[in-house]
């Protein structure tokens, strides 16, 4: 049984700059775990832990012969920096892997040194999904993470996943992963259809497909699909005061605009967020 969506990972080549950006410019509390994870996993990891939703994990390759480092390096070589993986938790990842495989998902063999199991993106509409034990990072995080965001940003309220076939995707995330999935709805204001998947804790997953590719919002979504891939499209954070958050981010020299067709949402320049599309909506 899946119990949470604790975090979503961004892969970056420049770990120290990435950590500093999310901590100092986006104003998020960040726990740098790299001293522990380089030795145990062969990769550098840090976790952004603002209040609410799911956390943001920052990852970089470190030890060339470590499997996780190799996986990150292949991703960076193929796609560049950006959204890398969606993490789920279950009480027993190996038992969960057997269950997911029995439901038709392509579960990969246990990666040496890994604490969880991977589900191949070609069976999850382009999303690398990693199933970890419950509270998988407990004990790794030094000190207290109870530090408020200085920019007013929450954790991940919503992860947007772009798919070609919405009905098939709802079957994958609903029947196969066992998540609660709402009936798909047409969203004429965005030119899309969407379905909300709700893990037991953490943020939600919004599956979206294009209805009107000429709509300002849907056009770049269609372009994403035309680039030959489905998958993680955007992370949506929240703020109780968009104007105040925008002012604080601008003061830290972060360019903030509005996504096409979404005047009530802010978008941070992707060049500053290491290829990840990060949006901010009102709480």
VOBA-1610 file (N, C-alpha, C; in pm, whole numbers, padded with zeros to 5 digits, always signed):
BEGIN
Unk+00084-00120+00000Unk+00000+00000+00000Unk+00087+00125+00000Unk+00062+00214-00095Unk+00133+00341-00101Unk+00079+00432+00010Unk+00170+00488+00089Unk+00128+00569+00203Unk+00157+00718+00187Unk+00241+00758+00091Unk+00276+00899+00080Unk+00350+00927-00051Unk+00348+01055-00091Unk+00438+01106-00194Unk+00526+01208-00122Unk+00638+01163-00064Unk+00715+01251+00023Unk+00796+01358-00049Unk+00838+01331-00172Unk+00927+01427-00238Unk+00936+01398-00388Unk+00983+01499-00461Unk+01010+01488-00604Unk+01149+01544-00626Unk+01228+01476-00710Unk+01370+01509-00723Unk+01399+01592-00848Unk+01493+01684-00831Unk+01551+01760-00941Unk+01696+01715-00955Unk+01736+01680-01077Unk+01875+01642-01104Unk+01952+01765-01151Unk+02070+01785-01094Unk+02152+01900-01129Unk+02299+01860-01139Unk+02371+01933-01221Unk+02515+01909-01231Unk+02592+01985-01122Unk+02536+02098-01080Unk+02607+02187-00987Unk+02535+02185-00852Unk+02570+02089-00770Unk+02498+02067-00645Unk+02506+02186-00551Unk+02623+02238-00529Unk+02639+02345-00431Unk+02563+02471-00472Unk+02566+02505-00601Unk+02491+02622-00648Unk+02342+02599-00638Unk+02299+02477-00667Unk+02157+02443-00659Unk+02108+02457-00514Unk+02182+02401-00421Unk+02145+02412-00279Unk+02138+02558-00237Unk+02238+02636-00275Unk+02239+02778-00238Unk+02122+02853-00300Unk+02085+02818-00423Unk+01973+02886-00490Unk+01842+02859-00418Unk+01814+02734-00388Unk+01687+02702-00322Unk+01684+02756-00178Unk+01800+02761-00115Unk+01804+02810+00023Unk+01802+02963+00028Unk+01889+03027-00047Unk+01911+03170-00032Unk+01823+03255-00123Unk+01791+03205-00242Unk+01713+03287-00335Unk+01564+03251-00333Unk+01531+03121-00326Unk+01392+03083-00313Unk+01346+03088-00167Unk+01440+03099-00074Unk+01406+03115+00066Unk+01352+02991+00133Unk+01392+02873+00085Unk+01342+02749+00143Unk+01438+02695+00248Unk+01386+02636+00355Unk+01474+02562+00446Unk+01528+02438+00375Unk+01657+02418+00375Unk+01720+02308+00303Unk+01810+02229+00397Unk+01799+02098+00392Unk+01887+02010+00470Unk+01983+01943+00373Unk+02110+01972+00386Unk+02214+01912+00301Unk+02256+01777+00361Unk+02226+01670+00289Unk+02257+01534+00336Unk+02379+01476+00268Unk+02450+01556+00191Unk+02553+01501+00102Unk+02667+01431+00176Unk+02700+01478+00296Unk+02808+01410+00369Unk+02774+01264+00397Unk+02645+01237+00423Unk+02603+01099+00446Unk+02579+01024+00316Unk+02517+01092+00217Unk+02470+01018+00099Unk+02581+00989-00003Unk+02685+01068-00006Unk+02794+01035-00099Unk+02855+00899-00061Unk+02875+00878+00069Unk+02932+00751+00113Unk+02837+00635+00100Unk+02707+00658+00129Unk+02612+00546+00130Unk+02548+00521-00006Unk+02527+00627-00087Unk+02456+00612-00213Unk+02539+00650-00336Unk+02650+00718-00314Unk+02733+00760-00427Unk+02680+00882-00499Unk+02587+00955-00436Unk+02530+01076-00496Unk+02512+01181-00388Unk+02508+01307-00430Unk+02484+01418-00338Unk+02334+01445-00332Unk+02280+01455-00210Unk+02138+01479-00190Unk+02117+01591-00089Unk+02015+01672-00116Unk+01967+01771-00019Unk+01815+01775-00031Unk+01749+01812+00077Unk+01604+01814+00079Unk+01556+01954+00118Unk+01469+02012+00034Unk+01402+02137+00067Unk+01275+02102+00143Unk+01260+02159+00263Unk+01153+02114+00353Unk+01062+02228+00398Unk+01006+02308+00307Unk+00907+02406+00349Unk+00781+02337+00398Unk+00699+02410+00469Unk+00579+02350+00529Unk+00473+02321+00423Unk+00410+02203+00433Unk+00298+02168+00346Unk+00340+02095+00221Unk+00254+02004+00174Unk+00280+01933+00049Unk+00397+01838+00058Unk+00463+01817-00056Unk+00578+01728-00065Unk+00706+01809-00072Unk+00817+01747-00035Unk+00947+01814-00036Unk+01010+01809-00175Unk+01110+01894-00194Unk+01189+01894-00317Unk+01326+01839-00285Unk+01366+01735-00359Unk+01497+01673-00339Unk+01592+01721-00449Unk+01711+01762-00410Unk+01813+01807-00505Unk+01919+01698-00512Unk+01953+01652-00634Unk+02041+01536-00650Unk+02147+01563-00755Unk+02268+01516-00728Unk+02378+01525-00825Unk+02462+01399-00818Unk+02516+01355-00933Unk+02608+01241-00930Unk+02735+01278-00855Unk+02795+01178-00790Unk+02918+01205-00714Unk+03023+01097-00737Unk+02985+00971-00721Unk+03079+00859-00735Unk+03049+00788-00866Unk+03139+00796-00966Unk+03106+00749-01100Unk+03060+00604-01110Unk+03111+00515-01024Unk+03074+00375-01037Unk+02954+00336-00949Unk+02894+00432-00879Unk+02777+00403-00796Unk+02652+00402-00885Unk+02562+00303-00870Unk+02444+00293-00957Unk+02357+00418-00958Unk+02332+00479-00841Unk+02248+00599-00839Unk+02317+00713-00913Unk+02446+00726-00893Unk+02521+00830-00962Unk+02516+00808-01113Unk+02528+00685-01156Unk+02521+00653-01299Unk+02383+00685-01356Unk+02279+00654-01279Unk+02143+00684-01322Unk+02124+00835-01340Unk+02171+00912-01245Unk+02162+01057-01255Unk+02242+01110-01374Unk+02362+01055-01394Unk+02446+01103-01503Unk+02384+01072-01639Unk+02323+00954-01652Unk+02255+00921-01778Unk+02141+01018-01805Unk+02065+01050-01701Unk+01956+01146-01717Unk+02009+01283-01760Unk+02114+01330-01694Unk+02170+01461-01727Unk+02227+01463-01868Unk+02290+01354-01910Unk+02346+01348-02045Unk+02236+01346-02151Unk+02124+01280-02118Unk+02017+01263-02216Unk+01922+01382-02220Unk+01885+01434-02105Unk+01780+01537-02098Unk+01827+01669-02042Unk+01943+01671-01979Unk+01987+01792-01910Unk+01925+01803-01773Unk+01951+01912-01703Unk+01900+01929-01568Unk+01748+01942-01569Unk+01685+01899-01460Unk+01540+01912-01454Unk+01476+01810-01362Unk+01344+01796-01374Unk+01267+01705-01290Unk+01306+01561-01322Unk+01348+01489-01219Unk+01411+01358-01237Unk+01323+01242-01195Unk+01265+01246-01076Unk+01191+01130-01026Unk+01087+01172-00923Unk+00983+01090-00916Unk+00876+01108-00816Unk+00887+00995-00716Unk+00895+01029-00589Unk+00912+00930-00484Unk+00779+00899-00416Unk+00752+00771-00396Unk+00640+00724-00316Unk+00695+00642-00201Unk+00613+00619-00100Unk+00655+00536+00013Unk+00555+00424+00036Unk+00607+00313+00087Unk+00526+00197+00124Unk+00594+00128+00241Unk+00517+00059+00326Unk+00579-00008+00441Unk+00688-00108+00403Unk+00668-00180+00293Unk+00766-00280+00246Unk+00784-00262+00096Unk+00885-00187+00052Unk+00902-00160-00091Unk+00916-00286-00176Unk+00982-00391-00125Unk+00997-00512-00204Unk+00863-00582-00224Unk+00782-00590-00118Unk+00649-00648-00131Unk+00563-00562-00223Unk+00576-00431-00210Unk+00501-00340-00296Unk+00544-00357-00441Unk+00673-00378-00463Unk+00724-00399-00599Unk+00663-00523-00662Unk+00651-00630-00585Unk+00588-00752-00637Unk+00442-00727-00674Unk+00372-00652-00589Unk+00232-00621-00615Unk+00219-00535-00740Unk+00303-00433-00753Unk+00298-00345-00870Unk+00330-00422-00997Unk+00427-00512-00990Unk+00461-00594-01107Unk+00344-00685-01146Unk+00273-00739-01047Unk+00159-00826-01075Unk+00045-00750-01141Unk+00045-00616-01123Unk-00058-00533-01185Unk-00014-00480-01321Unk+00103-00523-01369Unk+00146-00489-01504Unk+00247-00377-01515Unk+00299-00326-01403Unk+00400-00221-01410Unk+00539-00284-01423Unk+00627-00214-01492Unk+00763-00264-01515Unk+00851-00221-01397Unk+00863-00310-01298Unk+00943-00282-01179Unk+01084-00333-01204Unk+01182-00246-01183Unk+01321-00281-01211Unk+01381-00362-01097Unk+01485-00441-01127Unk+01555-00514-01021Unk+01611-00418-00917Unk+01631-00466-00797Unk+01682-00382-00690Unk+01819-00326-00729Unk+01831-00195-00723Unk+01958-00129-00753Unk+02053-00150-00635Unk+02177-00194-00661Unk+02271-00213-00550Unk+02286-00086-00467Unk+02274-00101-00337Unk+02288+00012-00247Unk+02163+00097-00230Unk+02057+00066-00308Unk+01935+00147-00301Unk+01847+00104-00185Unk+01771+00198-00133Unk+01679+00167-00024Unk+01538+00143-00072Unk+01515+00154-00203Unk+01380+00137-00256Unk+01382+00071-00392Unk+01266+00066-00456Unk+01250+00000-00585Unk+01202+00101-00689Unk+01254+00086-00812Unk+01219+00177-00921Unk+01117+00114-01014Unk+01025+00198-01062Unk+00930+00158-01166Unk+00969+00233-01292Unk+00988+00159-01402Unk+01041+00218-01525Unk+00945+00321-01584Unk+00997+00434-01633Unk+00910+00539-01689Unk+00820+00494-01803Unk+00861+00392-01879Unk+00775+00357-01992Unk+00643+00292-01950Unk+00631+00256-01822Unk+00503+00202-01775Unk+00428+00301-01686Unk+00481+00422-01671Unk+00419+00523-01584Unk+00403+00657-01656Unk+00393+00653-01789Unk+00375+00774-01870Unk+00491+00871-01851Unk+00612+00816-01857Unk+00732+00899-01862Unk+00788+00942-01729Unk+00733+00892-01618Unk+00779+00935-01485Unk+00857+00822-01419Unk+00982+00848-01383Unk+01057+00754-01301Unk+01000+00761-01160Unk+00944+00649-01112Unk+00884+00646-00979Unk+00966+00552-00892Unk+01003+00603-00775Unk+01083+00526-00681Unk+01001+00502-00555Unk+00990+00377-00514Unk+00913+00340-00395Unk+01010+00311-00282Unk+01005+00394-00180Unk+01095+00385-00065Unk+01020+00339+00059Unk+01092+00298+00164Unk+01025+00266+00290Unk+00961+00390+00351Unk+00863+00371+00436Unk+00800+00482+00507Unk+00906+00555+00589Unk+00900+00689+00585Unk+00998+00774+00656Unk+01140+00738+00615Unk+01162+00728+00485Unk+01288+00675+00432Unk+01410+00761+00466Unk+01390+00888+00493Unk+01505+00974+00525Unk+01517+01000+00674Unk+01431+00939+00753Unk+01437+00962+00897Unk+01573+00916+00951Unk+01635+01000+01031Unk+01765+00966+01087Unk+01880+01023+01006Unk+01855+01057+00879Unk+01961+01117+00798Unk+01969+01268+00819Unk+01855+01329+00847Unk+01850+01474+00853Unk+01908+01527+00983Unk+02019+01601+00976Unk+02077+01656+01099Unk+02001+01779+01146Unk+01979+01791+01275Unk+01917+01910+01331Unk+01769+01920+01300Unk+01713+02035+01330Unk+01571+02056+01313Unk+01543+02119+01178Unk+01437+02068+01111Unk+01395+02125+00983Unk+01283+02225+01001Unk+01247+02257+01125Unk+01130+02341+01151Unk+01168+02488+01135Unk+01203+02524+01010Unk+01240+02661+00980Unk+01143+02712+00874Unk+01075+02824+00896Unk+00978+02869+00797Unk+01046+02919+00670Unk+00972+02912+00560Unk+01022+02965+00434Unk+01025+03117+00442Unk+01137+03177+00404Unk+01149+03323+00413Unk+01081+03393+00295Unk+01034+03317+00196Unk+00965+03376+00082Unk+00816+03344+00082Unk+00771+03269+00182Unk+00630+03232+00189Unk+00592+03112+00107Unk+00689+03045+00047Unk+00659+02931-00039Unk+00633+02805+00042Unk+00536+02727-00006Unk+00507+02596+00052Unk+00594+02491-00015Unk+00575+02367+00030Unk+00628+02254-00045Unk+00544+02231-00171Unk+00559+02115-00231Unk+00490+02084-00357Unk+00343+02053-00328Unk+00255+02144-00369Unk+00111+02120-00354Unk+00061+02028-00464Unk+00121+02040-00582Unk+00074+01962-00696Unk+00189+01935-00792Unk+00199+01811-00837Unk+00295+01776-00943Unk+00216+01749-01069Unk+00246+01821-01174Unk+00172+01805-01300Unk+00245+01705-01390Unk+00171+01605-01437Unk+00225+01502-01526Unk+00147+01507-01657Unk+00217+01532-01767Unk+00154+01542-01899Unk+00148+01403-01962Unk+00030+01367-02012Unk+00010+01234-02074Unk-00067+01251-02205Unk-00055+01153-02290Unk-00131+01154-02415Unk-00271+01095-02396Unk-00280+00987-02320Unk-00406+00914-02301Unk-00444+00924-02154Unk-00537+01014-02123Unk-00571+01040-01983Unk-00639+00920-01918Unk-00724+00850-01993Unk-00791+00734-01935Unk-00692+00625-01897Unk-00597+00600-01985Unk-00496+00499-01955Unk-00411+00542-01835Unk-00377+00669-01828Unk-00296+00719-01716Unk-00370+00707-01584Unk-00501+00733-01583Unk-00576+00719-01458Unk-00581+00573-01415Unk-00579+00481-01510Unk-00573+00339-01475Unk-00439+00305-01410Unk-00331+00358-01468Unk-00197+00331-01413Unk-00185+00383-01271Unk-00222+00510-01250Unk-00201+00571-01118Unk-00310+00531-01019Unk-00427+00494-01069Unk-00535+00452-00982Unk-00533+00303-00954Unk-00566+00222-01053Unk-00578+00078-01031Unk-00444+00012-01001Unk-00337+00057-01065Unk-00208-00012-01049Unk-00129+00037-00928Unk-00123+00168-00907Unk-00055+00219-00788Unk-00147+00225-00667Unk-00276+00214-00690Unk-00370+00215-00579Unk-00397+00351-00520Unk-00374+00458-00598Unk-00401+00592-00550Unk-00547+00630-00577Unk-00599+00718-00496Unk-00734+00770-00520Unk-00728+00866-00638Unk-00810+00842-00741Unk-00809+00924-00861Unk-00950+00976-00888Unk-00962+01107-00903Unk-01091+01168-00932Unk-01127+01149-01080Unk-01254+01159-01109Unk-01301+01148-01248Unk-01239+01261-01332Unk-01185+01229-01450Unk-01127+01335-01535Unk-01230+01442-01569Unk-01181+01567-01573Unk-01267+01681-01602Unk-01204+01766-01713Unk-01290+01822-01797Unk-01243+01919-01896Unk-01226+02054-01827Unk-01111+02114-01847Unk-01081+02247-01792Unk-01069+02343-01911Unk-01183+02404-01948Unk-01185+02491-02066Unk-01098+02614-02046Unk-01079+02658-01920Unk-00998+02776-01895Unk-00851+02752-01927Unk-00810+02624-01930Unk-00671+02591-01962Unk-00657+02510-02091Unk-00767+02472-02151Unk-00761+02396-02276Unk-00714+02253-02258Unk-00741+02197-02141Unk-00691+02063-02110Unk-00801+01979-02045Unk-00776+01850-02031Unk-00850+01763-01940Unk-00754+01723-01829Unk-00806+01706-01709Unk-00718+01669-01600Unk-00787+01575-01503Unk-00706+01501-01430Unk-00754+01411-01324Unk-00658+01424-01207Unk-00711+01438-01089Unk-00631+01456-00968Unk-00613+01322-00896Unk-00487+01285-00873Unk-00452+01164-00796Unk-00408+01211-00658Unk-00462+01148-00555Unk-00437+01193-00419Unk-00369+01085-00337Unk-00236+01091-00320Unk-00169+01000-00226Unk-00218+01027-00083Unk-00201+00930+00008Unk-00248+00950+00145Unk-00187+01071+00215Unk-00063+01109+00181Unk-00005+01231+00237Unk+00092+01291+00136Unk+00126+01418+00157Unk+00208+01491+00061Unk+00117+01563-00037Unk+00177+01616-00143Unk+00099+01685-00246Unk+00021+01588-00332Unk-00052+01643-00429Unk-00129+01561-00522Unk-00061+01557-00658Unk-00104+01463-00740Unk-00055+01449-00877Unk-00169+01487-00970Unk-00145+01581-01060Unk-00245+01618-01159Unk-00202+01563-01295Unk-00279+01469-01348Unk-00256+01416-01482Unk-00329+01506-01580Unk-00259+01551-01685Unk-00323+01641-01780Unk-00297+01596-01923Unk-00398+01615-02007Unk-00385+01591-02151Unk-00443+01712-02224Unk-00405+01729-02348Unk-00442+01848-02425Unk-00578+01827-02491Unk-00664+01929-02479Unk-00791+01932-02551Unk-00784+02032-02665Unk-00736+02152-02636Unk-00728+02260-02737Unk-00584+02309-02743Unk-00511+02259-02841Unk-00369+02292-02848Unk-00346+02439-02884Unk-00450+02511-02926Unk-00435+02653-02958Unk-00455+02742-02835Unk-00498+02684-02726Unk-00514+02762-02604Unk-00376+02802-02551Unk-00360+02925-02500Unk-00227+02969-02454Unk-00164+02877-02350Unk-00247+02824-02259Unk-00193+02734-02158Unk-00157+02598-02218Unk-00245+02545-02303Unk-00226+02410-02356Unk-00118+02401-02463Unk-00088+02512-02530Unk+00009+02507-02641Unk+00146+02457-02597Unk+00206+02510-02488Unk+00335+02455-02448Unk+00326+02312-02395Unk+00209+02274-02342Unk+00190+02134-02302Unk+00196+02044-02424Unk+00129+02087-02531Unk+00133+02012-02656Unk+00275+02006-02711Unk+00348+02117-02698Unk+00487+02118-02742Unk+00573+02021-02664Unk+00547+02010-02535Unk+00618+01914-02450Unk+00598+01773-02504Unk+00473+01739-02539Unk+00445+01606-02594Unk+00510+01588-02731Unk+00511+01693-02810Unk+00570+01682-02943Unk+00721+01664-02938Unk+00782+01700-02825Unk+00925+01674-02808Unk+00952+01527-02786Unk+00846+01446-02787Unk+00862+01300-02782Unk+00852+01241-02645Unk+00791+01312-02550Unk+00787+01254-02417Unk+00663+01296-02340Unk+00618+01205-02256Unk+00525+01235-02150Unk+00610+01252-02023Unk+00547+01290-01913Unk+00623+01291-01789Unk+00597+01411-01702Unk+00683+01427-01601Unk+00672+01539-01508Unk+00689+01671-01583Unk+00593+01759-01564Unk+00590+01885-01639Unk+00620+02005-01551Unk+00557+02010-01434Unk+00574+02126-01346Unk+00549+02088-01201Unk+00614+02160-01112Unk+00585+02152-00969Unk+00513+02280-00930Unk+00400+02266-00863Unk+00320+02381-00823Unk+00333+02399-00672Unk+00388+02513-00632Unk+00399+02551-00492Unk+00287+02650-00461Unk+00272+02685-00336Unk+00168+02781-00298Unk+00226+02892-00211Unk+00156+03005-00214Unk+00192+03119-00130Unk+00065+03188-00083Unk+00061+03233+00042Unk-00057+03306+00089Unk-00065+03448+00034Unk+00045+03498-00022Unk+00049+03635-00073Unk+00141+03637-00195Unk+00082+03620-00314Unk+00163+03610-00436Unk+00244+03737-00460Unk+00183+03852-00437Unk+00254+03978-00463Unk+00376+03990-00374Unk+00362+03954-00247Unk+00474+03962-00154Unk+00584+03863-00193Unk+00544+03741-00228Unk+00642+03641-00270Unk+00715+03685-00397Unk+00640+03738-00493Unk+00702+03786-00617Unk+00802+03896-00588Unk+00768+03986-00496Unk+00859+04096-00460Unk+00986+04043-00395Unk+00971+03945-00306Unk+01088+03889-00239Unk+01178+03815-00337Unk+01119+03740-00430Unk+01200+03667-00527Unk+01270+03763-00622Unk+01200+03869-00663Unk+01262+03968-00752Unk+01379+04037-00683Unk+01364+04063-00552Unk+01473+04126-00478Unk+01596+04037-00472Unk+01575+03905-00486Unk+01686+03810-00487Unk+01730+03778-00630Unk+01686+03864-00724Unk+01726+03855-00864Unk+01678+03726-00930Unk+01557+03685-00896Unk+01491+03574-00964Unk+01380+03631-01052Unk+01386+03600-01182Unk+01285+03648-01275Unk+01155+03569-01255Unk+01046+03641-01231Unk+00916+03579-01210Unk+00819+03635-01313Unk+00750+03546-01386Unk+00653+03586-01487Unk+00523+03507-01463Unk+00430+03518-01557Unk+00308+03438-01554Unk+00315+03335-01666Unk+00283+03208-01639Unk+00277+03110-01746Unk+00169+03151-01847Unk+00183+03115-01974Unk+00080+03148-02073Unk-00057+03097-02028Unk-00157+03186-02036Unk-00293+03145-02004Unk-00318+03124-01857Unk-00231+03171-01769Unk-00249+03152-01624Unk-00207+03278-01551Unk-00290+03381-01560Unk-00254+03512-01505Unk-00250+03513-01354Unk-00313+03414-01290Unk-00315+03409-01144Unk-00206+03319-01087Unk-00109+03280-01171Unk+00000+03191-01130Unk+00133+03257-01164Unk+00233+03239-01079Unk+00368+03286-01106Unk+00456+03172-01154Unk+00550+03202-01241Unk+00648+03103-01286Unk+00788+03159-01266Unk+00873+03079-01202Unk+01013+03119-01182Unk+01092+03078-01305Unk+01180+03164-01348Unk+01264+03136-01465Unk+01332+03000-01451Unk+01312+02912-01548Unk+01366+02776-01541Unk+01518+02773-01540Unk+01579+02873-01598Unk+01724+02878-01594Unk+01778+02892-01454Unk+01698+02952-01366Unk+01740+02970-01227Unk+01704+02852-01139Unk+01614+02765-01188Unk+01570+02650-01107Unk+01618+02519-01169Unk+01729+02525-01241Unk+01801+02407-01288Unk+01711+02318-01376Unk+01641+02385-01467Unk+01560+02314-01566Unk+01422+02274-01518Unk+01393+02289-01389Unk+01263+02249-01336Unk+01162+02363-01355Unk+01046+02329-01407Unk+00938+02428-01421Unk+00868+02437-01285Unk+00880+02553-01219Unk+00821+02573-01086Unk+00723+02688-01092Unk+00598+02657-01058Unk+00491+02756-01056Unk+00449+02781-00911Unk+00391+02898-00888Unk+00341+02937-00757Unk+00198+02984-00773Unk+00106+02927-00697Unk-00034+02967-00703Unk-00079+03014-00565Unk-00192+03086-00557Unk-00241+03130-00426Unk-00278+03011-00338Unk-00258+03025-00209Unk-00299+02922-00114Unk-00450+02906-00115
//
